[in-house]
């Protein structure tokens, strides 16, 4: 009995600390996220598996054939194939350590895993060389299939480590490899940069003006997140520090009094499109004036890729070994707080902010209401923004002025009716005046 207790104490005291670092390992989506009804579909590949977690699943057989074809295109000849495969074999121990899902890795011996990573890595590098799905000929595939592959490449459980791509890359430097990744991501809605017209030397791709950050990305999904957050800073408060402190305390106590964009409109806050091309997707700003306020959003495209992309980015932020501030999760939670109903989506569309490629406005509102469930957010990121909006919303004089404008000046007919009513009131006053003081009317 004493020996058993001593063994337990030794096991307890020798247990390694949970790893938390800036370089998380590739892993499965947390159970509390994947187990939500109808959400598992957004975390699983539909066309190709990349890496060991989903390798061998029955519905991905066609994808296996495509991967072999793309890997063949990439290596070109037997000598190059043998040389690249040998690199993976030599480094397989280190590559295995980049995954935390031991069950997925242990399903394969080292030779099987090395061959899998070799084929998958070469296939992905070939895809990165030809990112335009509207030009499917170089990859010998159909557009609809490449659209699925593009989304599969951004799933958390489908990531290949950057170290693997570095071993297989035929580009001169890591910077060039990252630029290939960035160019692949340019066509994604969340990418802050847009394709340029100038060709990049040696690749046939378009140039990317933004330099990659100094540290290497963990994988492709990590690079997308880094692009979205590049140089992002929490919105700076524009109100007095004393007021901000008080309002932050109210926000922490869940005492926000506004609920959605429709209510903000009634308080004189208008939704505006931020026309700056340098703005990131999560850059939302607010400014208040004497008679109203402006809540500015960058362009937003909502289609059937939004749910899987946001959900996988948020699942990545929830990984226990990834130290971060939950910026993407906080952004989605903020959108959910502003979008409750179809009317809120309509306000974004009318302002030219949102392009709805999904369907009805009701579907868009439901999308943000659903994907924001069970989120872990970093409350300080948008606290000052919420505080500014809340301060404006609580100014009753601004609300009354906005209600008057909405009632009497919301469209040409109401303006005409207001002018007519004012004119009638003025004429009535004049008539009453002369009736009461007839001498004034005859004085001339």
ZIBEL-V338434 format. One record per residue. RES is the residue in one letter. PSI is psi in whole degrees, -180 to 180 (999 if undefined). OMEGA is omega in whole degrees, -180 to 180 (NA if undefined). Layout:
res=RES psi=PSI omega=OMEGA
res=RES psi=PSI omega=OMEGA
//
This chain:
res=X psi=-44 omega=-180
res=X psi=-41 omega=180
res=X psi=-41 omega=179
res=X psi=-42 omega=179
res=X psi=-42 omega=179
res=X psi=-39 omega=178
res=X psi=-40 omega=180
res=X psi=-42 omega=178
res=X psi=-42 omega=180
res=X psi=-41 omega=178
res=X psi=-41 omega=180
res=X psi=-50 omega=-174
res=X psi=-24 omega=-179
res=X psi=0 omega=-178
res=X psi=130 omega=-178
res=X psi=149 omega=177
res=X psi=150 omega=176
res=X psi=129 omega=-176
res=X psi=132 omega=174
res=X psi=117 omega=-176
res=X psi=177 omega=178
res=X psi=-3 omega=-177
res=X psi=77 omega=-177
res=X psi=153 omega=177
res=X psi=160 omega=179
res=X psi=132 omega=-172
res=X psi=175 omega=179
res=X psi=159 omega=175
res=X psi=140 omega=-180
res=X psi=144 omega=-174
res=X psi=-39 omega=-176
res=X psi=-18 omega=175
res=X psi=-46 omega=-178
res=X psi=-29 omega=-175
res=X psi=-5 omega=178
res=X psi=140 omega=-177
res=X psi=132 omega=175
res=X psi=10 omega=-178
res=X psi=-22 omega=-177
res=X psi=-32 omega=-179
res=X psi=-27 omega=-178
res=X psi=-10 omega=-179
res=X psi=-6 omega=-175
res=X psi=142 omega=-180
res=X psi=149 omega=180
res=X psi=-20 omega=-176
res=X psi=-50 omega=-177
res=X psi=148 omega=170
res=X psi=143 omega=176
res=X psi=113 omega=-175
res=X psi=-177 omega=-168
res=X psi=-20 omega=-168
res=X psi=-43 omega=-178
res=X psi=9 omega=-177
res=X psi=136 omega=175
res=X psi=0 omega=179
res=X psi=142 omega=-168
res=X psi=-41 omega=-174
res=X psi=-1 omega=-179
res=X psi=16 omega=-177
res=X psi=-41 omega=179
res=X psi=-39 omega=178
res=X psi=-34 omega=178
res=X psi=-39 omega=179
res=X psi=-41 omega=178
res=X psi=-41 omega=-180
res=X psi=-42 omega=178
res=X psi=-40 omega=180
res=X psi=-44 omega=-179
res=X psi=-37 omega=177
res=X psi=-38 omega=177
res=X psi=-43 omega=177
res=X psi=-39 omega=-175
res=X psi=-47 omega=-174
res=X psi=-35 omega=175
res=X psi=-50 omega=-178
res=X psi=169 omega=-175
res=X psi=-40 omega=-177
res=X psi=-44 omega=179
res=X psi=-40 omega=179
res=X psi=-45 omega=-179
res=X psi=-42 omega=-179
res=X psi=-45 omega=-179
res=X psi=-40 omega=179
res=X psi=-38 omega=-180
res=X psi=-36 omega=177
res=X psi=-41 omega=-179
res=X psi=-41 omega=180
res=X psi=-44 omega=-179
res=X psi=-33 omega=-175
res=X psi=15 omega=-173
res=X psi=-34 omega=179
res=X psi=-46 omega=179
res=X psi=-38 omega=-180
res=X psi=-38 omega=177
res=X psi=-33 omega=-178
res=X psi=-9 omega=179
res=X psi=1 omega=177
res=X psi=139 omega=176
res=X psi=-18 omega=-178
res=X psi=86 omega=-175
res=X psi=-35 omega=-180
res=X psi=-42 omega=180
res=X psi=-42 omega=-178
res=X psi=-39 omega=-176
res=X psi=-13 omega=177
res=X psi=-15 omega=-175
res=X psi=143 omega=173
res=X psi=175 omega=-174
res=X psi=-38 omega=180
res=X psi=-43 omega=179
res=X psi=-43 omega=-179
res=X psi=-40 omega=179
res=X psi=-43 omega=179
res=X psi=-42 omega=179
res=X psi=-49 omega=-179
res=X psi=-34 omega=177
res=X psi=-51 omega=-179
res=X psi=-49 omega=-178
res=X psi=-41 omega=-180
res=X psi=-45 omega=178
res=X psi=-40 omega=179
res=X psi=-44 omega=-179
res=X psi=-41 omega=179
res=X psi=-35 omega=176
res=X psi=-38 omega=177
res=X psi=-41 omega=180
res=X psi=-29 omega=179
res=X psi=-22 omega=-177
res=X psi=73 omega=-172
res=X psi=-14 omega=-176
res=X psi=107 omega=-177
res=X psi=-16 omega=177
res=X psi=-11 omega=174
res=X psi=77 omega=-171
res=X psi=-11 omega=-174
res=X psi=-43 omega=-178
res=X psi=-26 omega=179
res=X psi=2 omega=177
res=X psi=49 omega=-180
res=X psi=168 omega=179
res=X psi=158 omega=-177
res=X psi=-44 omega=-178
res=X psi=-33 omega=178
res=X psi=-41 omega=180
res=X psi=-30 omega=176
res=X psi=-39 omega=177
res=X psi=-40 omega=179
res=X psi=-42 omega=-180
res=X psi=-42 omega=179
res=X psi=-39 omega=178
res=X psi=-33 omega=-178
res=X psi=-12 omega=-179
res=X psi=16 omega=176
res=X psi=141 omega=-178
res=X psi=-43 omega=-176
res=X psi=-1 omega=-176
res=X psi=19 omega=-176
res=X psi=146 omega=171
res=X psi=135 omega=-176
res=X psi=146 omega=179
res=X psi=-34 omega=179
res=X psi=-36 omega=178
res=X psi=-46 omega=-180
res=X psi=-35 omega=178
res=X psi=-42 omega=180
res=X psi=-34 omega=-175
res=X psi=-14 omega=-173
res=X psi=142 omega=175
res=X psi=13 omega=179
res=X psi=157 omega=-174
res=X psi=-30 omega=-174
res=X psi=167 omega=175
res=X psi=-33 omega=179
res=X psi=-40 omega=178
res=X psi=-37 omega=178
res=X psi=-43 omega=179
res=X psi=-36 omega=178
res=X psi=-36 omega=174
res=X psi=-42 omega=177
res=X psi=-42 omega=-179
res=X psi=-40 omega=180
res=X psi=-37 omega=175
res=X psi=-36 omega=-177
res=X psi=-9 omega=-178
res=X psi=-35 omega=-177
res=X psi=-5 omega=179
res=X psi=145 omega=-176
res=X psi=-30 omega=-175
res=X psi=-8 omega=-178
res=X psi=125 omega=-180
res=X psi=-32 omega=-179
res=X psi=160 omega=177
res=X psi=153 omega=-179
res=X psi=140 omega=178
res=X psi=170 omega=-178
res=X psi=-15 omega=-176
res=X psi=133 omega=179
res=X psi=144 omega=176
res=X psi=132 omega=-175
res=X psi=132 omega=172
res=X psi=-4 omega=-177
res=X psi=-21 omega=-176
res=X psi=3 omega=178
res=X psi=169 omega=174
res=X psi=150 omega=-179
res=X psi=150 omega=175
res=X psi=117 omega=-174
res=X psi=-36 omega=-175
res=X psi=127 omega=177
res=X psi=143 omega=177
res=X psi=154 omega=179
res=X psi=162 omega=-174
res=X psi=-36 omega=-178
res=X psi=147 omega=179
res=X psi=147 omega=175
res=X psi=160 omega=177
res=X psi=-42 omega=-180
res=X psi=-173 omega=-175
res=X psi=-42 omega=178
res=X psi=-39 omega=177
res=X psi=-38 omega=179
res=X psi=-37 omega=175
res=X psi=-45 omega=180
res=X psi=-42 omega=180
res=X psi=-38 omega=178
res=X psi=-42 omega=-180
res=X psi=-37 omega=-174
res=X psi=0 omega=-174
res=X psi=121 omega=-180
res=X psi=16 omega=180
res=X psi=136 omega=175
res=X psi=146 omega=178
res=X psi=138 omega=-179
res=X psi=131 omega=-179
res=X psi=140 omega=179
res=X psi=144 omega=178
res=X psi=16 omega=-179
res=X psi=169 omega=-177
res=X psi=144 omega=-177
res=X psi=-35 omega=180
res=X psi=-43 omega=178
res=X psi=-41 omega=-179
res=X psi=-43 omega=180
res=X psi=-44 omega=-180
res=X psi=-43 omega=-178
res=X psi=-35 omega=177
res=X psi=-39 omega=178
res=X psi=-38 omega=177
res=X psi=-41 omega=180
res=X psi=-40 omega=179
res=X psi=-29 omega=179
res=X psi=14 omega=180
res=X psi=42 omega=-180
res=X psi=30 omega=173
res=X psi=130 omega=-175
res=X psi=-21 omega=176
res=X psi=157 omega=-174
res=X psi=-34 omega=-175
res=X psi=-180 omega=-177
res=X psi=-33 omega=179
res=X psi=-43 omega=178
res=X psi=-36 omega=178
res=X psi=-37 omega=177
res=X psi=-40 omega=179
res=X psi=-21 omega=177
res=X psi=10 omega=176
res=X psi=11 omega=179
res=X psi=120 omega=-178
res=X psi=142 omega=175
res=X psi=130 omega=-180
res=X psi=155 omega=177
res=X psi=127 omega=175
res=X psi=112 omega=-173
res=X psi=-2 omega=-180
res=X psi=128 omega=-180
res=X psi=-17 omega=-176
res=X psi=-4 omega=-175
res=X psi=140 omega=173
res=X psi=159 omega=-178
res=X psi=-28 omega=-175
res=X psi=7 omega=179
res=X psi=99 omega=177
res=X psi=129 omega=-177
res=X psi=158 omega=178
res=X psi=138 omega=174
res=X psi=141 omega=-177
res=X psi=144 omega=176
res=X psi=-176 omega=-177
res=X psi=-35 omega=-173
res=X psi=-4 omega=-179
res=X psi=-168 omega=179
res=X psi=162 omega=179
res=X psi=125 omega=175
res=X psi=111 omega=-172
res=X psi=135 omega=179
res=X psi=143 omega=167
res=X psi=170 omega=179
res=X psi=143 omega=-177
res=X psi=122 omega=176
res=X psi=127 omega=-179
res=X psi=115 omega=176
res=X psi=-164 omega=-174
res=X psi=0 omega=175
res=X psi=-13 omega=-174
res=X psi=-48 omega=-177
res=X psi=-54 omega=-180
res=X psi=-35 omega=-179
res=X psi=-52 omega=180
res=X psi=-43 omega=-178
res=X psi=-38 omega=180
res=X psi=-34 omega=174
res=X psi=-41 omega=179
res=X psi=-35 omega=176
res=X psi=-36 omega=176
res=X psi=-44 omega=178
res=X psi=-26 omega=-179
res=X psi=-4 omega=179
res=X psi=133 omega=-174
res=X psi=-22 omega=-178
res=X psi=14 omega=-179
res=X psi=108 omega=179
res=X psi=117 omega=-179
res=X psi=177 omega=-177
res=X psi=14 omega=176
res=X psi=44 omega=-177
res=X psi=-45 omega=-179
res=X psi=-42 omega=179
res=X psi=-41 omega=180
res=X psi=-38 omega=179
res=X psi=-46 omega=179
res=X psi=-39 omega=179
res=X psi=-37 omega=178
res=X psi=-45 omega=177
res=X psi=-40 omega=179
res=X psi=-36 omega=-180
res=X psi=-23 omega=-180
res=X psi=-23 omega=-177
res=X psi=104 omega=178
res=X psi=-40 omega=-172
res=X psi=175 omega=-180
res=X psi=-32 omega=179
res=X psi=-34 omega=179
res=X psi=-40 omega=176
res=X psi=-39 omega=180
res=X psi=-39 omega=178
res=X psi=-41 omega=179
res=X psi=-39 omega=178
res=X psi=-45 omega=-179
res=X psi=-32 omega=180
res=X psi=-3 omega=-179
res=X psi=15 omega=-179
res=X psi=-47 omega=-171
res=X psi=132 omega=172
res=X psi=115 omega=-174
res=X psi=103 omega=176
res=X psi=9 omega=-175
res=X psi=-41 omega=-176
res=X psi=-126 omega=-179
res=X psi=164 omega=176
res=X psi=-32 omega=178
res=X psi=-38 omega=180
res=X psi=-39 omega=179
res=X psi=-44 omega=179
res=X psi=-42 omega=180
res=X psi=-36 omega=180
res=X psi=-51 omega=-178
res=X psi=-31 omega=177
res=X psi=-33 omega=-177
res=X psi=-48 omega=-173
res=X psi=-14 omega=-179
res=X psi=-2 omega=-179
res=X psi=144 omega=176
res=X psi=30 omega=180
res=X psi=147 omega=169
res=X psi=119 omega=-174
res=X psi=158 omega=176
res=X psi=99 omega=-166
res=X psi=-21 omega=-176
res=X psi=-14 omega=-173
res=X psi=-47 omega=-179
res=X psi=18 omega=-177
res=X psi=-44 omega=-180
res=X psi=-37 omega=177
res=X psi=-46 omega=179
res=X psi=-38 omega=-179
res=X psi=-41 omega=178
res=X psi=-44 omega=179
res=X psi=-43 omega=-178
res=X psi=-40 omega=179
res=X psi=-44 omega=178
res=X psi=-44 omega=-176
res=X psi=-31 omega=-177
res=X psi=-10 omega=178
res=X psi=101 omega=-174
res=X psi=-34 omega=-179
res=X psi=-38 omega=178
res=X psi=-37 omega=178
res=X psi=-44 omega=180
res=X psi=-42 omega=178
res=X psi=-42 omega=179
res=X psi=-40 omega=178
res=X psi=-40 omega=179
res=X psi=-43 omega=178
res=X psi=-44 omega=180
res=X psi=-33 omega=-178
res=X psi=-44 omega=-171
res=X psi=-16 omega=-175
res=X psi=22 omega=-176
res=X psi=-22 omega=178
res=X psi=166 omega=-177
res=X psi=-37 omega=-177
res=X psi=-40 omega=179
res=X psi=-32 omega=176
res=X psi=-44 omega=179
res=X psi=-42 omega=179
res=X psi=-39 omega=179
res=X psi=-44 omega=180
res=X psi=-42 omega=180
res=X psi=-43 omega=179
res=X psi=-39 omega=179
res=X psi=-42 omega=179
res=X psi=-43 omega=179
res=X psi=-40 omega=179
res=X psi=-40 omega=180
res=X psi=-44 omega=179
res=X psi=-40 omega=178
res=X psi=-41 omega=178
res=X psi=-45 omega=-180
res=X psi=-43 omega=179
res=X psi=-42 omega=180
res=X psi=-39 omega=180
res=X psi=-49 omega=-178
res=X psi=-28 omega=176
res=X psi=-35 omega=-178
res=X psi=-33 omega=-178
res=X psi=71 omega=-175
res=X psi=-28 omega=-179
res=X psi=-32 omega=179
res=X psi=-32 omega=-179
res=X psi=-25 omega=-178
res=X psi=5 omega=-174
res=X psi=-26 omega=-180
res=X psi=999 omega=NA
//
